[in-house]
Amino acid sequence: MLKDFFLGFVKTHILYHASRGPIYGVEMLEELGRHGYRLSPGTLYPTLHRLEREGYLSVQKRVVGGKVRKYYIITEQGMVVLNEAKKKIAELVNEVLLDK
């Protein structure tokens, strides 16, 4: 249950970082780890693929060190969702943490 609860936060982190520039899986595992999320690749990669399937991310493949790496980029639809999530996060913070 807790995993499902925090998956929404993880998706928001992914969209946010993708809005700042292309991201890739290992980079996101490390970034999410800095925020206390302990995800396995078996959780992260299906999440990235689902965000791509749903049209929130697009993929560019690049060769890095002789291997193909998938870089994820936020789409226009992803930006719409991220901006809406930001509004909801601000509302939640105000209500829960600031007691407004």
Phi and psi restraints in degrees (range 20) as a CNS / XPLOR table:
assign (resid 1 and name C) (resid 2 and name N)
       (resid 2 and name CA) (resid 2 and name C) 1.0 -60.1 20.0 2
assign (resid 2 and name N) (resid 2 and name CA)
       (resid 2 and name C) (resid 3 and name N) 1.0 -39.3 20.0 2
assign (resid 2 and name C) (resid 3 and name N)
       (resid 3 and name CA) (resid 3 and name C) 1.0 -59.5 20.0 2
assign (resid 3 and name N) (resid 3 and name CA)
       (resid 3 and name C) (resid 4 and name N) 1.0 -45.9 20.0 2
assign (resid 3 and name C) (resid 4 and name N)
       (resid 4 and name CA) (resid 4 and name C) 1.0 -63.5 20.0 2
assign (resid 4 and name N) (resid 4 and name CA)
       (resid 4 and name C) (resid 5 and name N) 1.0 -38.7 20.0 2
assign (resid 4 and name C) (resid 5 and name N)
       (resid 5 and name CA) (resid 5 and name C) 1.0 -62.4 20.0 2
assign (resid 5 and name N) (resid 5 and name CA)
       (resid 5 and name C) (resid 6 and name N) 1.0 -47.1 20.0 2
assign (resid 5 and name C) (resid 6 and name N)
       (resid 6 and name CA) (resid 6 and name C) 1.0 -79.6 20.0 2
assign (resid 6 and name N) (resid 6 and name CA)
       (resid 6 and name C) (resid 7 and name N) 1.0 -12.8 20.0 2
assign (resid 6 and name C) (resid 7 and name N)
       (resid 7 and name CA) (resid 7 and name C) 1.0 -61.0 20.0 2
assign (resid 7 and name N) (resid 7 and name CA)
       (resid 7 and name C) (resid 8 and name N) 1.0 -32.7 20.0 2
assign (resid 7 and name C) (resid 8 and name N)
       (resid 8 and name CA) (resid 8 and name C) 1.0 -63.0 20.0 2
assign (resid 8 and name N) (resid 8 and name CA)
       (resid 8 and name C) (resid 9 and name N) 1.0 -39.6 20.0 2
assign (resid 8 and name C) (resid 9 and name N)
       (resid 9 and name CA) (resid 9 and name C) 1.0 -65.3 20.0 2
assign (resid 9 and name N) (resid 9 and name CA)
       (resid 9 and name C) (resid 10 and name N) 1.0 -41.2 20.0 2
assign (resid 9 and name C) (resid 10 and name N)
       (resid 10 and name CA) (resid 10 and name C) 1.0 -61.7 20.0 2
assign (resid 10 and name N) (resid 10 and name CA)
       (resid 10 and name C) (resid 11 and name N) 1.0 -45.3 20.0 2
assign (resid 10 and name C) (resid 11 and name N)
       (resid 11 and name CA) (resid 11 and name C) 1.0 -61.0 20.0 2
assign (resid 11 and name N) (resid 11 and name CA)
       (resid 11 and name C) (resid 12 and name N) 1.0 -39.6 20.0 2
assign (resid 11 and name C) (resid 12 and name N)
       (resid 12 and name CA) (resid 12 and name C) 1.0 -65.1 20.0 2
assign (resid 12 and name N) (resid 12 and name CA)
       (resid 12 and name C) (resid 13 and name N) 1.0 -42.7 20.0 2
assign (resid 12 and name C) (resid 13 and name N)
       (resid 13 and name CA) (resid 13 and name C) 1.0 -58.5 20.0 2
assign (resid 13 and name N) (resid 13 and name CA)
       (resid 13 and name C) (resid 14 and name N) 1.0 -45.5 20.0 2
assign (resid 13 and name C) (resid 14 and name N)
       (resid 14 and name CA) (resid 14 and name C) 1.0 -60.2 20.0 2
assign (resid 14 and name N) (resid 14 and name CA)
       (resid 14 and name C) (resid 15 and name N) 1.0 -49.7 20.0 2
assign (resid 14 and name C) (resid 15 and name N)
       (resid 15 and name CA) (resid 15 and name C) 1.0 -62.1 20.0 2
assign (resid 15 and name N) (resid 15 and name CA)
       (resid 15 and name C) (resid 16 and name N) 1.0 -40.8 20.0 2
assign (resid 15 and name C) (resid 16 and name N)
       (resid 16 and name CA) (resid 16 and name C) 1.0 -60.5 20.0 2
assign (resid 16 and name N) (resid 16 and name CA)
       (resid 16 and name C) (resid 17 and name N) 1.0 -51.3 20.0 2
assign (resid 16 and name C) (resid 17 and name N)
       (resid 17 and name CA) (resid 17 and name C) 1.0 -66.0 20.0 2
assign (resid 17 and name N) (resid 17 and name CA)
       (resid 17 and name C) (resid 18 and name N) 1.0 -35.4 20.0 2
assign (resid 17 and name C) (resid 18 and name N)
       (resid 18 and name CA) (resid 18 and name C) 1.0 -67.0 20.0 2
assign (resid 18 and name N) (resid 18 and name CA)
       (resid 18 and name C) (resid 19 and name N) 1.0 -26.0 20.0 2
assign (resid 18 and name C) (resid 19 and name N)
       (resid 19 and name CA) (resid 19 and name C) 1.0 -73.8 20.0 2
assign (resid 19 and name N) (resid 19 and name CA)
       (resid 19 and name C) (resid 20 and name N) 1.0 -19.6 20.0 2
assign (resid 19 and name C) (resid 20 and name N)
       (resid 20 and name CA) (resid 20 and name C) 1.0 -90.4 20.0 2
assign (resid 20 and name N) (resid 20 and name CA)
       (resid 20 and name C) (resid 21 and name N) 1.0 -13.9 20.0 2
assign (resid 20 and name C) (resid 21 and name N)
       (resid 21 and name CA) (resid 21 and name C) 1.0 155.4 20.0 2
assign (resid 21 and name N) (resid 21 and name CA)
       (resid 21 and name C) (resid 22 and name N) 1.0 168.4 20.0 2
assign (resid 21 and name C) (resid 22 and name N)
       (resid 22 and name CA) (resid 22 and name C) 1.0 -58.0 20.0 2
assign (resid 22 and name N) (resid 22 and name CA)
       (resid 22 and name C) (resid 23 and name N) 1.0 141.3 20.0 2
assign (resid 22 and name C) (resid 23 and name N)
       (resid 23 and name CA) (resid 23 and name C) 1.0 -125.6 20.0 2
assign (resid 23 and name N) (resid 23 and name CA)
       (resid 23 and name C) (resid 24 and name N) 1.0 160.6 20.0 2
assign (resid 23 and name C) (resid 24 and name N)
       (resid 24 and name CA) (resid 24 and name C) 1.0 -136.6 20.0 2
assign (resid 24 and name N) (resid 24 and name CA)
       (resid 24 and name C) (resid 25 and name N) 1.0 165.5 20.0 2
assign (resid 24 and name C) (resid 25 and name N)
       (resid 25 and name CA) (resid 25 and name C) 1.0 -55.2 20.0 2
assign (resid 25 and name N) (resid 25 and name CA)
       (resid 25 and name C) (resid 26 and name N) 1.0 -54.9 20.0 2
assign (resid 25 and name C) (resid 26 and name N)
       (resid 26 and name CA) (resid 26 and name C) 1.0 -60.9 20.0 2
assign (resid 26 and name N) (resid 26 and name CA)
       (resid 26 and name C) (resid 27 and name N) 1.0 -40.3 20.0 2
assign (resid 26 and name C) (resid 27 and name N)
       (resid 27 and name CA) (resid 27 and name C) 1.0 -58.1 20.0 2
assign (resid 27 and name N) (resid 27 and name CA)
       (resid 27 and name C) (resid 28 and name N) 1.0 -43.3 20.0 2
assign (resid 27 and name C) (resid 28 and name N)
       (resid 28 and name CA) (resid 28 and name C) 1.0 -70.8 20.0 2
assign (resid 28 and name N) (resid 28 and name CA)
       (resid 28 and name C) (resid 29 and name N) 1.0 -35.1 20.0 2
assign (resid 28 and name C) (resid 29 and name N)
       (resid 29 and name CA) (resid 29 and name C) 1.0 -59.3 20.0 2
assign (resid 29 and name N) (resid 29 and name CA)
       (resid 29 and name C) (resid 30 and name N) 1.0 -43.4 20.0 2
assign (resid 29 and name C) (resid 30 and name N)
       (resid 30 and name CA) (resid 30 and name C) 1.0 -67.3 20.0 2
assign (resid 30 and name N) (resid 30 and name CA)
       (resid 30 and name C) (resid 31 and name N) 1.0 -44.9 20.0 2
assign (resid 30 and name C) (resid 31 and name N)
       (resid 31 and name CA) (resid 31 and name C) 1.0 -62.7 20.0 2
assign (resid 31 and name N) (resid 31 and name CA)
       (resid 31 and name C) (resid 32 and name N) 1.0 -45.7 20.0 2
assign (resid 31 and name C) (resid 32 and name N)
       (resid 32 and name CA) (resid 32 and name C) 1.0 -65.0 20.0 2
assign (resid 32 and name N) (resid 32 and name CA)
       (resid 32 and name C) (resid 33 and name N) 1.0 -35.2 20.0 2
assign (resid 32 and name C) (resid 33 and name N)
       (resid 33 and name CA) (resid 33 and name C) 1.0 -61.0 20.0 2
assign (resid 33 and name N) (resid 33 and name CA)
       (resid 33 and name C) (resid 34 and name N) 1.0 -36.0 20.0 2
assign (resid 33 and name C) (resid 34 and name N)
       (resid 34 and name CA) (resid 34 and name C) 1.0 -63.6 20.0 2
assign (resid 34 and name N) (resid 34 and name CA)
       (resid 34 and name C) (resid 35 and name N) 1.0 -23.5 20.0 2
assign (resid 34 and name C) (resid 35 and name N)
       (resid 35 and name CA) (resid 35 and name C) 1.0 -97.0 20.0 2
assign (resid 35 and name N) (resid 35 and name CA)
       (resid 35 and name C) (resid 36 and name N) 1.0 7.7 20.0 2
assign (resid 35 and name C) (resid 36 and name N)
       (resid 36 and name CA) (resid 36 and name C) 1.0 91.1 20.0 2
assign (resid 36 and name N) (resid 36 and name CA)
       (resid 36 and name C) (resid 37 and name N) 1.0 2.9 20.0 2
assign (resid 36 and name C) (resid 37 and name N)
       (resid 37 and name CA) (resid 37 and name C) 1.0 -86.8 20.0 2
assign (resid 37 and name N) (resid 37 and name CA)
       (resid 37 and name C) (resid 38 and name N) 1.0 124.9 20.0 2
assign (resid 37 and name C) (resid 38 and name N)
       (resid 38 and name CA) (resid 38 and name C) 1.0 -107.1 20.0 2
assign (resid 38 and name N) (resid 38 and name CA)
       (resid 38 and name C) (resid 39 and name N) 1.0 86.9 20.0 2
assign (resid 38 and name C) (resid 39 and name N)
       (resid 39 and name CA) (resid 39 and name C) 1.0 -102.2 20.0 2
assign (resid 39 and name N) (resid 39 and name CA)
       (resid 39 and name C) (resid 40 and name N) 1.0 145.9 20.0 2
assign (resid 39 and name C) (resid 40 and name N)
       (resid 40 and name CA) (resid 40 and name C) 1.0 -91.6 20.0 2
assign (resid 40 and name N) (resid 40 and name CA)
       (resid 40 and name C) (resid 41 and name N) 1.0 159.0 20.0 2
assign (resid 40 and name C) (resid 41 and name N)
       (resid 41 and name CA) (resid 41 and name C) 1.0 -56.5 20.0 2
assign (resid 41 and name N) (resid 41 and name CA)
       (resid 41 and name C) (resid 42 and name N) 1.0 -29.5 20.0 2
assign (resid 41 and name C) (resid 42 and name N)
       (resid 42 and name CA) (resid 42 and name C) 1.0 -68.1 20.0 2
assign (resid 42 and name N) (resid 42 and name CA)
       (resid 42 and name C) (resid 43 and name N) 1.0 -14.6 20.0 2
assign (resid 42 and name C) (resid 43 and name N)
       (resid 43 and name CA) (resid 43 and name C) 1.0 -99.8 20.0 2
assign (resid 43 and name N) (resid 43 and name CA)
       (resid 43 and name C) (resid 44 and name N) 1.0 -44.3 20.0 2
assign (resid 43 and name C) (resid 44 and name N)
       (resid 44 and name CA) (resid 44 and name C) 1.0 -66.2 20.0 2
assign (resid 44 and name N) (resid 44 and name CA)
       (resid 44 and name C) (resid 45 and name N) 1.0 -51.0 20.0 2
assign (resid 44 and name C) (resid 45 and name N)
       (resid 45 and name CA) (resid 45 and name C) 1.0 -63.3 20.0 2
assign (resid 45 and name N) (resid 45 and name CA)
       (resid 45 and name C) (resid 46 and name N) 1.0 -41.5 20.0 2
assign (resid 45 and name C) (resid 46 and name N)
       (resid 46 and name CA) (resid 46 and name C) 1.0 -62.4 20.0 2
assign (resid 46 and name N) (resid 46 and name CA)
       (resid 46 and name C) (resid 47 and name N) 1.0 -31.7 20.0 2
assign (resid 46 and name C) (resid 47 and name N)
       (resid 47 and name CA) (resid 47 and name C) 1.0 -67.3 20.0 2
assign (resid 47 and name N) (resid 47 and name CA)
       (resid 47 and name C) (resid 48 and name N) 1.0 -45.6 20.0 2
assign (resid 47 and name C) (resid 48 and name N)
       (resid 48 and name CA) (resid 48 and name C) 1.0 -59.7 20.0 2
assign (resid 48 and name N) (resid 48 and name CA)
       (resid 48 and name C) (resid 49 and name N) 1.0 -44.4 20.0 2
assign (resid 48 and name C) (resid 49 and name N)
       (resid 49 and name CA) (resid 49 and name C) 1.0 -63.7 20.0 2
assign (resid 49 and name N) (resid 49 and name CA)
       (resid 49 and name C) (resid 50 and name N) 1.0 -39.1 20.0 2
assign (resid 49 and name C) (resid 50 and name N)
       (resid 50 and name CA) (resid 50 and name C) 1.0 -67.2 20.0 2
assign (resid 50 and name N) (resid 50 and name CA)
       (resid 50 and name C) (resid 51 and name N) 1.0 -42.1 20.0 2
assign (resid 50 and name C) (resid 51 and name N)
       (resid 51 and name CA) (resid 51 and name C) 1.0 -61.4 20.0 2
assign (resid 51 and name N) (resid 51 and name CA)
       (resid 51 and name C) (resid 52 and name N) 1.0 -34.5 20.0 2
assign (resid 51 and name C) (resid 52 and name N)
       (resid 52 and name CA) (resid 52 and name C) 1.0 -68.4 20.0 2
assign (resid 52 and name N) (resid 52 and name CA)
       (resid 52 and name C) (resid 53 and name N) 1.0 -49.2 20.0 2
assign (resid 52 and name C) (resid 53 and name N)
       (resid 53 and name CA) (resid 53 and name C) 1.0 -57.5 20.0 2
assign (resid 53 and name N) (resid 53 and name CA)
       (resid 53 and name C) (resid 54 and name N) 1.0 -37.0 20.0 2
assign (resid 53 and name C) (resid 54 and name N)
       (resid 54 and name CA) (resid 54 and name C) 1.0 -81.1 20.0 2
assign (resid 54 and name N) (resid 54 and name CA)
       (resid 54 and name C) (resid 55 and name N) 1.0 -2.2 20.0 2
assign (resid 54 and name C) (resid 55 and name N)
       (resid 55 and name CA) (resid 55 and name C) 1.0 89.0 20.0 2
assign (resid 55 and name N) (resid 55 and name CA)
       (resid 55 and name C) (resid 56 and name N) 1.0 11.3 20.0 2
assign (resid 55 and name C) (resid 56 and name N)
       (resid 56 and name CA) (resid 56 and name C) 1.0 -89.3 20.0 2
assign (resid 56 and name N) (resid 56 and name CA)
       (resid 56 and name C) (resid 57 and name N) 1.0 -22.6 20.0 2
assign (resid 56 and name C) (resid 57 and name N)
       (resid 57 and name CA) (resid 57 and name C) 1.0 -131.3 20.0 2
assign (resid 57 and name N) (resid 57 and name CA)
       (resid 57 and name C) (resid 58 and name N) 1.0 150.1 20.0 2
assign (resid 57 and name C) (resid 58 and name N)
       (resid 58 and name CA) (resid 58 and name C) 1.0 -118.1 20.0 2
assign (resid 58 and name N) (resid 58 and name CA)
       (resid 58 and name C) (resid 59 and name N) 1.0 165.7 20.0 2
assign (resid 58 and name C) (resid 59 and name N)
       (resid 59 and name CA) (resid 59 and name C) 1.0 -122.9 20.0 2
assign (resid 59 and name N) (resid 59 and name CA)
       (resid 59 and name C) (resid 60 and name N) 1.0 137.8 20.0 2
assign (resid 59 and name C) (resid 60 and name N)
       (resid 60 and name CA) (resid 60 and name C) 1.0 -122.4 20.0 2
assign (resid 60 and name N) (resid 60 and name CA)
       (resid 60 and name C) (resid 61 and name N) 1.0 133.4 20.0 2
assign (resid 60 and name C) (resid 61 and name N)
       (resid 61 and name CA) (resid 61 and name C) 1.0 -99.7 20.0 2
assign (resid 61 and name N) (resid 61 and name CA)
       (resid 61 and name C) (resid 62 and name N) 1.0 133.1 20.0 2
assign (resid 61 and name C) (resid 62 and name N)
       (resid 62 and name CA) (resid 62 and name C) 1.0 -133.6 20.0 2
assign (resid 62 and name N) (resid 62 and name CA)
       (resid 62 and name C) (resid 63 and name N) 1.0 147.9 20.0 2
assign (resid 62 and name C) (resid 63 and name N)
       (resid 63 and name CA) (resid 63 and name C) 1.0 -89.1 20.0 2
assign (resid 63 and name N) (resid 63 and name CA)
       (resid 63 and name C) (resid 64 and name N) 1.0 122.9 20.0 2
assign (resid 63 and name C) (resid 64 and name N)
       (resid 64 and name CA) (resid 64 and name C) 1.0 -130.3 20.0 2
assign (resid 64 and name N) (resid 64 and name CA)
       (resid 64 and name C) (resid 65 and name N) 1.0 121.0 20.0 2
assign (resid 64 and name C) (resid 65 and name N)
       (resid 65 and name CA) (resid 65 and name C) 1.0 58.7 20.0 2
assign (resid 65 and name N) (resid 65 and name CA)
       (resid 65 and name C) (resid 66 and name N) 1.0 33.6 20.0 2
assign (resid 65 and name C) (resid 66 and name N)
       (resid 66 and name CA) (resid 66 and name C) 1.0 81.6 20.0 2
assign (resid 66 and name N) (resid 66 and name CA)
       (resid 66 and name C) (resid 67 and name N) 1.0 0.8 20.0 2
assign (resid 66 and name C) (resid 67 and name N)
       (resid 67 and name CA) (resid 67 and name C) 1.0 -120.6 20.0 2
assign (resid 67 and name N) (resid 67 and name CA)
       (resid 67 and name C) (resid 68 and name N) 1.0 151.0 20.0 2
assign (resid 67 and name C) (resid 68 and name N)
       (resid 68 and name CA) (resid 68 and name C) 1.0 -82.1 20.0 2
assign (resid 68 and name N) (resid 68 and name CA)
       (resid 68 and name C) (resid 69 and name N) 1.0 126.7 20.0 2
assign (resid 68 and name C) (resid 69 and name N)
       (resid 69 and name CA) (resid 69 and name C) 1.0 -118.5 20.0 2
assign (resid 69 and name N) (resid 69 and name CA)
       (resid 69 and name C) (resid 70 and name N) 1.0 135.2 20.0 2
assign (resid 69 and name C) (resid 70 and name N)
       (resid 70 and name CA) (resid 70 and name C) 1.0 -89.8 20.0 2
assign (resid 70 and name N) (resid 70 and name CA)
       (resid 70 and name C) (resid 71 and name N) 1.0 124.5 20.0 2
assign (resid 70 and name C) (resid 71 and name N)
       (resid 71 and name CA) (resid 71 and name C) 1.0 -105.5 20.0 2
assign (resid 71 and name N) (resid 71 and name CA)
       (resid 71 and name C) (resid 72 and name N) 1.0 133.3 20.0 2
assign (resid 71 and name C) (resid 72 and name N)
       (resid 72 and name CA) (resid 72 and name C) 1.0 -103.6 20.0 2
assign (resid 72 and name N) (resid 72 and name CA)
       (resid 72 and name C) (resid 73 and name N) 1.0 133.9 20.0 2
assign (resid 72 and name C) (resid 73 and name N)
       (resid 73 and name CA) (resid 73 and name C) 1.0 -125.3 20.0 2
assign (resid 73 and name N) (resid 73 and name CA)
       (resid 73 and name C) (resid 74 and name N) 1.0 137.3 20.0 2
assign (resid 73 and name C) (resid 74 and name N)
       (resid 74 and name CA) (resid 74 and name C) 1.0 -68.5 20.0 2
assign (resid 74 and name N) (resid 74 and name CA)
       (resid 74 and name C) (resid 75 and name N) 1.0 143.8 20.0 2
assign (resid 74 and name C) (resid 75 and name N)
       (resid 75 and name CA) (resid 75 and name C) 1.0 -97.4 20.0 2
assign (resid 75 and name N) (resid 75 and name CA)
       (resid 75 and name C) (resid 76 and name N) 1.0 173.8 20.0 2
assign (resid 75 and name C) (resid 76 and name N)
       (resid 76 and name CA) (resid 76 and name C) 1.0 -59.8 20.0 2
assign (resid 76 and name N) (resid 76 and name CA)
       (resid 76 and name C) (resid 77 and name N) 1.0 -42.3 20.0 2
assign (resid 76 and name C) (resid 77 and name N)
       (resid 77 and name CA) (resid 77 and name C) 1.0 -63.3 20.0 2
assign (resid 77 and name N) (resid 77 and name CA)
       (resid 77 and name C) (resid 78 and name N) 1.0 -37.9 20.0 2
assign (resid 77 and name C) (resid 78 and name N)
       (resid 78 and name CA) (resid 78 and name C) 1.0 -63.7 20.0 2
assign (resid 78 and name N) (resid 78 and name CA)
       (resid 78 and name C) (resid 79 and name N) 1.0 -38.1 20.0 2
assign (resid 78 and name C) (resid 79 and name N)
       (resid 79 and name CA) (resid 79 and name C) 1.0 -64.8 20.0 2
assign (resid 79 and name N) (resid 79 and name CA)
       (resid 79 and name C) (resid 80 and name N) 1.0 -39.1 20.0 2
assign (resid 79 and name C) (resid 80 and name N)
       (resid 80 and name CA) (resid 80 and name C) 1.0 -60.8 20.0 2
assign (resid 80 and name N) (resid 80 and name CA)
       (resid 80 and name C) (resid 81 and name N) 1.0 -47.0 20.0 2
assign (resid 80 and name C) (resid 81 and name N)
       (resid 81 and name CA) (resid 81 and name C) 1.0 -65.1 20.0 2
assign (resid 81 and name N) (resid 81 and name CA)
       (resid 81 and name C) (resid 82 and name N) 1.0 -42.7 20.0 2
assign (resid 81 and name C) (resid 82 and name N)
       (resid 82 and name CA) (resid 82 and name C) 1.0 -61.9 20.0 2
assign (resid 82 and name N) (resid 82 and name CA)
       (resid 82 and name C) (resid 83 and name N) 1.0 -44.1 20.0 2
assign (resid 82 and name C) (resid 83 and name N)
       (resid 83 and name CA) (resid 83 and name C) 1.0 -63.4 20.0 2
assign (resid 83 and name N) (resid 83 and name CA)
       (resid 83 and name C) (resid 84 and name N) 1.0 -38.4 20.0 2
assign (resid 83 and name C) (resid 84 and name N)
       (resid 84 and name CA) (resid 84 and name C) 1.0 -66.6 20.0 2
assign (resid 84 and name N) (resid 84 and name CA)
       (resid 84 and name C) (resid 85 and name N) 1.0 -41.5 20.0 2
assign (resid 84 and name C) (resid 85 and name N)
       (resid 85 and name CA) (resid 85 and name C) 1.0 -61.7 20.0 2
assign (resid 85 and name N) (resid 85 and name CA)
       (resid 85 and name C) (resid 86 and name N) 1.0 -39.1 20.0 2
assign (resid 85 and name C) (resid 86 and name N)
       (resid 86 and name CA) (resid 86 and name C) 1.0 -60.1 20.0 2
assign (resid 86 and name N) (resid 86 and name CA)
       (resid 86 and name C) (resid 87 and name N) 1.0 -41.7 20.0 2
assign (resid 86 and name C) (resid 87 and name N)
       (resid 87 and name CA) (resid 87 and name C) 1.0 -62.2 20.0 2
assign (resid 87 and name N) (resid 87 and name CA)
       (resid 87 and name C) (resid 88 and name N) 1.0 -44.8 20.0 2
assign (resid 87 and name C) (resid 88 and name N)
       (resid 88 and name CA) (resid 88 and name C) 1.0 -66.6 20.0 2
assign (resid 88 and name N) (resid 88 and name CA)
       (resid 88 and name C) (resid 89 and name N) 1.0 -37.5 20.0 2
assign (resid 88 and name C) (resid 89 and name N)
       (resid 89 and name CA) (resid 89 and name C) 1.0 -64.0 20.0 2
assign (resid 89 and name N) (resid 89 and name CA)
       (resid 89 and name C) (resid 90 and name N) 1.0 -44.8 20.0 2
assign (resid 89 and name C) (resid 90 and name N)
       (resid 90 and name CA) (resid 90 and name C) 1.0 -60.9 20.0 2
assign (resid 90 and name N) (resid 90 and name CA)
       (resid 90 and name C) (resid 91 and name N) 1.0 -42.5 20.0 2
assign (resid 90 and name C) (resid 91 and name N)
       (resid 91 and name CA) (resid 91 and name C) 1.0 -62.3 20.0 2
assign (resid 91 and name N) (resid 91 and name CA)
       (resid 91 and name C) (resid 92 and name N) 1.0 -43.8 20.0 2
assign (resid 91 and name C) (resid 92 and name N)
       (resid 92 and name CA) (resid 92 and name C) 1.0 -64.7 20.0 2
assign (resid 92 and name N) (resid 92 and name CA)
       (resid 92 and name C) (resid 93 and name N) 1.0 -43.9 20.0 2
assign (resid 92 and name C) (resid 93 and name N)
       (resid 93 and name CA) (resid 93 and name C) 1.0 -60.7 20.0 2
assign (resid 93 and name N) (resid 93 and name CA)
       (resid 93 and name C) (resid 94 and name N) 1.0 -45.6 20.0 2
assign (resid 93 and name C) (resid 94 and name N)
       (resid 94 and name CA) (resid 94 and name C) 1.0 -60.4 20.0 2
assign (resid 94 and name N) (resid 94 and name CA)
       (resid 94 and name C) (resid 95 and name N) 1.0 -40.0 20.0 2
assign (resid 94 and name C) (resid 95 and name N)
       (resid 95 and name CA) (resid 95 and name C) 1.0 -76.8 20.0 2
assign (resid 95 and name N) (resid 95 and name CA)
       (resid 95 and name C) (resid 96 and name N) 1.0 -47.5 20.0 2
assign (resid 95 and name C) (resid 96 and name N)
       (resid 96 and name CA) (resid 96 and name C) 1.0 -84.2 20.0 2
assign (resid 96 and name N) (resid 96 and name CA)
       (resid 96 and name C) (resid 97 and name N) 1.0 -45.7 20.0 2
assign (resid 96 and name C) (resid 97 and name N)
       (resid 97 and name CA) (resid 97 and name C) 1.0 -92.5 20.0 2
assign (resid 97 and name N) (resid 97 and name CA)
       (resid 97 and name C) (resid 98 and name N) 1.0 -33.5 20.0 2
assign (resid 97 and name C) (resid 98 and name N)
       (resid 98 and name CA) (resid 98 and name C) 1.0 -100.4 20.0 2
assign (resid 98 and name N) (resid 98 and name CA)
       (resid 98 and name C) (resid 99 and name N) 1.0 -2.7 20.0 2
assign (resid 98 and name C) (resid 99 and name N)
       (resid 99 and name CA) (resid 99 and name C) 1.0 53.2 20.0 2
assign (resid 99 and name N) (resid 99 and name CA)
       (resid 99 and name C) (resid 100 and name N) 1.0 47.4 20.0 2
